[in-house]
Amino acid sequence: MKKIIIIFSTIFAFTNPALAHHSNVGLFDTDVTIELEGTITAVSWRNPHGFIVFDVEDESGNIVQYSAETAAISVMRNRGITGDAIQVGDEVTVAGSPSSRGRNEILASNILLSSGYEFDFGTRSPYFPAGKAGNLVGYINDDEDDAFTQAAIANADGIFRTWSTIMNDRAAFPMFTGGYPLNEAGEAFLAQWDAADNELLQCGTKGTPLIMMTPFPIEFVQVGDTIEMRIEEYDSLRIIHMDPNAVAPEEHSLFGFSRGHWEGKTLVVETDHIKAGYFGPTGEGQSDQITVVERFMPAADFQRMDYSLTVTDPVYFTEPFELNKYFVWLPHMRVNPYECLEREY
C-alpha cells in the first residue's frame, strides 16, 4: 500500500487536552491538521508522553521516518489499556498537528488502525469516517463488581477518596487557559518564554498551583494531623497541615507550605512559601510572593467535587483572580506510579 501525506487547514484549533497540558504550545501548529499514512517501526508508552515511530512514503517515493507524540502512559492506564492495540508492523493513518519547527513529527490525536478500528489519545471523539461506525478502542469498563472497585467504595470517607478529571470537558480540564491580569513585569516575563526550551518540558517541574491542572487522579489521605494530597503526575505529594499552629519553614519550595481547615464539608487550603517559577503552561510567571487559596467543595453525595483556586501575586499580576474546575469520583480509578522519563528537544 502506498504511503501518502494529506495536509489541510482547519477552521478551528485541532487540540487534544490530554496532550496540551504538558506545554506543547509552540511546538506544534494546532491550526492545521495533517494525516500521515505509514508503517509503525517502534512504539514507546511513557510519561509525560508516548511516542510512535513510523515510516511514510513521500510524493517522490522516498521513505521518511516520522515520530508521533501521543498521550501519556497514565492516560492509557486510566483507560484500562496498555497500548497493545498498536503494534510494530501495523499499517496506520495518524491524524494530528504538525511540527511548527519543520521536524518530521506530529502531535497525534487519533489513529486509524489496520483492523479498521480507531484509537484516540484523550479526545474520546472519532475522527476517521473510515472507522468502523466510529468505534474507539480501549475505554475502561468500570465494573462495580471488581474487587478493587468494591474496596474503594467501602473505604471512601467524605473527601478521602480518589478523584478524577473528565479530560474532554473544558469545564473540568484544562483550568489554566490564559487571560490572566498580568502587570508590566508579568508581560515582560512572558515575553522571554521559549516554548522549546523551558523547564516544564522536564519531569517533576510543576509546582503549586500549576500541578492542580493535572488530568490524572488525586487522592486525599488523612495522616495524623495532616492531609496528604497524592497526585499521580510526577508522583507529587502535597502536605496540608491541619494544625493551625504549624510553622512554615524559611525556605520556599515547589509545593509551598499549606495550612487547611474545614468549613462544613469543604476543605479550605491556604498556601504560601511557594518557589518562584512558571505559573501557567504557556510561560506566565509567578514570584516567590505568590499565595493561593483553594476550596475543595464536594457534593452531598460525593460523586463530584468543585474546586476553586484564588491567586494573589503582586509581583506579576495586577489583582487577585480565580480559576475553577471540578473532579468526579470514579471508584475504579487509582493513583498509580508515574515513572516519568526525560525527553529531549
C-alpha positions in Angstrom: 0.0 0.0 0.0 1.4 3.4 -1.0 2.0 5.8 1.9 0.7 9.3 1.3 0.6 12.6 3.1 -2.5 14.6 3.2 -2.4 18.2 4.6 -5.3 20.5 5.0 -6.2 23.6 7.1 -8.8 23.5 9.7 -11.3 26.3 10.6 -10.7 25.6 14.3 -7.8 24.7 16.5 -7.2 20.9 16.5 -6.4 20.4 20.2 -6.0 17.4 22.4 -6.3 18.4 26.1 -4.7 15.2 27.3 -1.5 16.3 25.4 -1.8 20.1 25.7 -1.3 20.2 29.5 2.4 19.2 29.1 3.4 22.5 27.4 3.3 21.5 23.8 2.1 25.0 22.8 4.5 26.5 20.3 5.9 23.1 19.3 3.0 22.0 17.1 0.8 24.0 14.7 -2.7 23.4 16.1 -4.3 25.5 13.3 -3.5 22.7 10.9 -4.5 19.0 10.8 -2.4 16.5 8.8 -2.9 12.8 8.1 0.1 10.6 7.7 -0.2 7.0 6.4 2.6 4.7 7.3 4.1 1.6 8.9 4.9 1.5 12.6 8.6 0.7 13.4 8.7 1.4 17.1 6.3 2.1 20.0 7.1 3.6 23.4 4.5 4.2 26.1 5.9 6.6 28.7 5.2 9.7 30.8 4.8 12.5 30.2 4.1 11.4 26.5 4.3 8.3 24.5 5.9 8.0 21.0 5.1 6.0 17.9 7.7 5.9 15.2 6.5 5.1 11.7 7.8 5.2 8.1 6.0 7.3 5.5 6.4 7.3 1.7 6.6 10.8 0.4 5.5 12.1 -3.0 8.9 11.2 -4.5 8.7 7.6 -3.3 11.3 8.1 -0.6 10.7 6.6 2.9 10.7 9.2 5.6 10.6 8.5 9.3 8.1 10.3 11.4 7.5 10.4 15.2 4.0 10.8 16.6 3.8 12.1 20.1 0.9 10.6 22.0 -0.9 10.7 25.3 1.0 9.6 28.5 1.0 6.0 29.7 -1.0 7.3 32.7 -3.8 8.3 30.3 -3.6 4.9 28.7 -3.6 3.1 32.0 -6.6 5.1 33.3 -8.5 3.9 30.3 -7.7 0.3 31.3 -5.3 -0.5 28.4 -1.6 -0.8 27.8 -1.4 0.1 24.2 -1.4 -3.5 22.9 -3.8 -2.4 20.1 -0.9 -0.6 18.4 1.9 -2.9 17.3 5.2 -2.6 15.3 4.4 -3.5 11.7 0.9 -2.1 11.7 -0.2 0.0 8.8 -1.9 3.1 10.3 -3.1 6.5 9.4 -2.3 9.2 12.0 -4.2 12.4 12.4 -2.9 15.4 14.4 -1.0 18.7 14.4 2.3 19.0 12.5 5.6 20.3 13.9 5.9 24.1 13.9 9.7 23.7 13.8 9.9 21.8 10.5 10.6 18.5 12.0 9.2 15.1 11.0 6.8 14.9 14.0 3.1 15.1 14.7 1.1 15.6 17.8 -1.2 12.6 17.4 -4.9 12.9 18.2 -6.4 9.8 16.5 -5.1 6.7 14.7 -6.9 4.5 12.2 -5.7 1.0 12.9 -5.1 -1.7 10.4 -8.0 -3.6 11.9 -10.3 -0.8 10.8 -11.0 0.5 14.3 -9.9 3.8 15.6 -7.8 4.7 18.6 -7.7 8.1 20.2 -5.4 9.8 22.7 -7.8 11.6 25.1 -10.4 13.2 22.9 -12.9 10.4 23.2 -14.1 11.5 19.8 -13.9 9.5 16.5 -12.1 11.3 13.7 -11.9 9.0 10.7 -15.0 8.4 8.6 -13.5 5.1 7.5 -13.5 3.8 11.1 -15.9 1.0 11.9 -19.0 3.0 12.9 -17.0 5.4 15.0 -15.8 2.7 17.4 -13.0 3.8 19.6 -10.7 1.1 21.0 -9.9 0.8 24.7 -12.2 2.6 27.1 -12.3 1.0 30.6 -15.2 -0.9 31.9 -15.9 0.4 35.4 -17.3 -2.8 36.7 -18.7 -2.3 40.2 -18.2 -6.0 40.9 -14.4 -5.6 40.5 -12.6 -6.3 43.8 -10.6 -3.0 43.8 -13.7 -1.0 43.0 -15.7 -2.7 45.8 -12.9 -1.9 48.2 -12.7 1.7 47.1 -16.5 2.1 47.6 -16.2 0.5 51.1 -13.3 2.7 52.2 -14.4 6.1 50.8 -15.0 8.5 53.6 -16.1 12.0 52.7 -13.4 13.8 50.7 -10.9 11.0 51.5 -11.1 9.0 48.2 -9.5 9.2 44.7 -10.8 12.0 42.5 -10.6 12.0 38.7 -10.8 14.6 35.9 -13.0 14.4 32.8 -10.5 15.5 30.2 -12.9 16.1 27.3 -14.9 18.6 29.3 -13.5 22.1 29.2 -15.2 23.0 32.5 -13.0 20.3 34.1 -9.8 20.5 32.1 -7.7 22.4 31.5 -8.0 25.0 34.1 -5.0 27.2 33.2 -6.2 28.8 29.9 -4.5 32.2 29.9 -6.1 35.7 30.0 -4.6 36.5 33.5 -4.4 40.1 34.7 -0.6 40.5 34.0 1.1 43.7 35.0 4.2 45.1 33.2 6.5 42.7 35.0 4.3 39.8 34.2 4.2 40.7 30.5 8.0 41.0 30.4 8.4 37.6 32.0 6.0 36.1 29.4 7.8 37.7 26.5 11.0 35.8 27.3 9.3 32.4 27.3 10.7 29.8 24.8 8.2 27.1 24.0 11.0 24.7 23.0 13.3 25.4 26.0 11.6 25.7 29.3 11.7 23.6 32.5 8.1 22.5 32.2 9.2 20.0 29.5 11.1 18.1 32.1 9.9 15.7 34.8 8.8 16.9 38.2 8.9 20.6 37.5 5.2 21.6 38.0 4.6 23.0 41.5 1.8 24.8 43.2 -0.6 25.9 41.8 0.1 24.5 38.2 0.2 20.9 39.4 -3.6 21.2 40.1 -4.1 21.4 36.3 -3.3 17.7 36.3 -5.6 15.4 34.3 -4.5 12.4 36.4 -6.1 11.1 39.6 -5.5 12.7 43.0 -6.2 11.1 46.4 -6.8 12.6 49.8 -5.4 10.6 52.8 -5.6 11.5 56.5 -2.2 11.1 58.1 -2.1 12.2 61.7 -2.8 15.9 61.9 -2.0 16.4 58.2 -3.8 15.5 55.0 -1.7 14.1 52.2 -2.8 15.0 48.6 -1.2 12.3 46.5 -1.1 13.3 42.8 -0.2 10.7 40.1 1.5 13.3 37.9 5.3 13.2 38.8 4.4 11.2 41.9 3.7 14.6 43.5 2.9 14.8 47.2 1.4 17.9 48.8 1.1 18.0 52.6 -1.7 20.0 54.1 -1.2 21.0 57.8 -4.4 20.9 59.7 -2.8 22.2 62.9 -3.3 26.0 63.0 0.0 26.3 64.9 2.1 24.6 62.3 5.2 26.7 61.5 6.3 27.2 57.9 10.0 26.7 57.0 12.1 29.6 56.0 12.8 28.3 52.5 10.4 28.3 49.6 9.6 25.0 47.9 7.9 23.7 44.7 4.6 23.0 46.5 4.9 25.6 49.2 3.6 25.3 52.8 -0.1 24.6 53.1 -2.5 25.0 56.0 -6.0 23.6 55.9 -9.3 24.0 57.7 -12.8 22.7 57.3 -15.8 24.9 56.5 -18.5 22.2 56.8 -17.5 19.5 54.4 -15.4 22.0 52.3 -11.7 21.8 52.7 -10.0 25.2 52.5 -6.3 25.2 51.9 -4.0 28.3 52.1 -0.5 28.0 50.7 2.5 30.3 50.7 6.3 29.9 50.7 6.0 28.7 47.1 9.0 28.8 44.9 9.1 31.3 42.0 8.8 29.8 38.5 6.2 29.2 35.9 2.6 29.9 36.7 1.0 28.7 33.5 1.9 26.1 30.9 2.3 28.8 28.2 5.1 30.8 30.0 3.4 33.1 32.5 5.5 33.6 35.7 4.9 33.5 39.4 7.1 35.1 42.1 8.0 33.8 45.5 5.4 36.2 46.9 2.5 34.2 45.4 -0.2 32.9 47.7 -3.1 30.7 46.8 -6.4 29.8 48.5 -8.0 26.5 47.3 -11.5 25.3 48.1 -12.4 21.7 47.6 -16.2 21.5 47.7 -17.7 18.0 47.4 -21.4 17.5 46.6 -23.7 16.0 49.1 -23.3 12.5 47.5 -19.6 12.9 47.0 -19.8 12.0 43.3 -18.4 15.4 42.3 -16.1 17.9 43.9 -15.9 21.5 42.7 -12.6 23.3 43.0 -11.7 26.9 43.1 -8.2 28.4 43.2 -7.7 32.1 44.1 -4.3 33.5 43.2 -2.6 36.6 44.6 0.9 37.7 43.3 1.6 41.4 43.5 4.8 41.0 41.5 3.3 39.7 38.2 -0.4 40.2 38.5 -2.5 43.4 38.9 -5.1 41.9 41.1 -6.2 38.6 42.7 -8.1 36.2 40.3 -9.9 32.9 40.5 -9.7 29.7 38.4 -12.2 26.8 38.6 -12.6 23.2 37.6 -14.3 20.1 39.0 -13.4 16.5 39.9 -15.5 13.3 39.9 -15.4 10.2 41.9 -14.8 7.1 39.8 -14.3 4.2 42.2 -12.3 2.1 39.7 -9.6 4.8 39.4 -6.5 4.8 41.4 -3.2 6.8 41.8 -0.5 4.8 40.0 3.3 5.3 40.0 4.1 7.9 37.3 7.5 6.7 36.2 8.4 9.8 34.2 11.2 9.6 31.6 13.0 12.7 30.5 12.6 13.8 26.9 14.9 15.6 24.6 14.1 18.5 22.3 
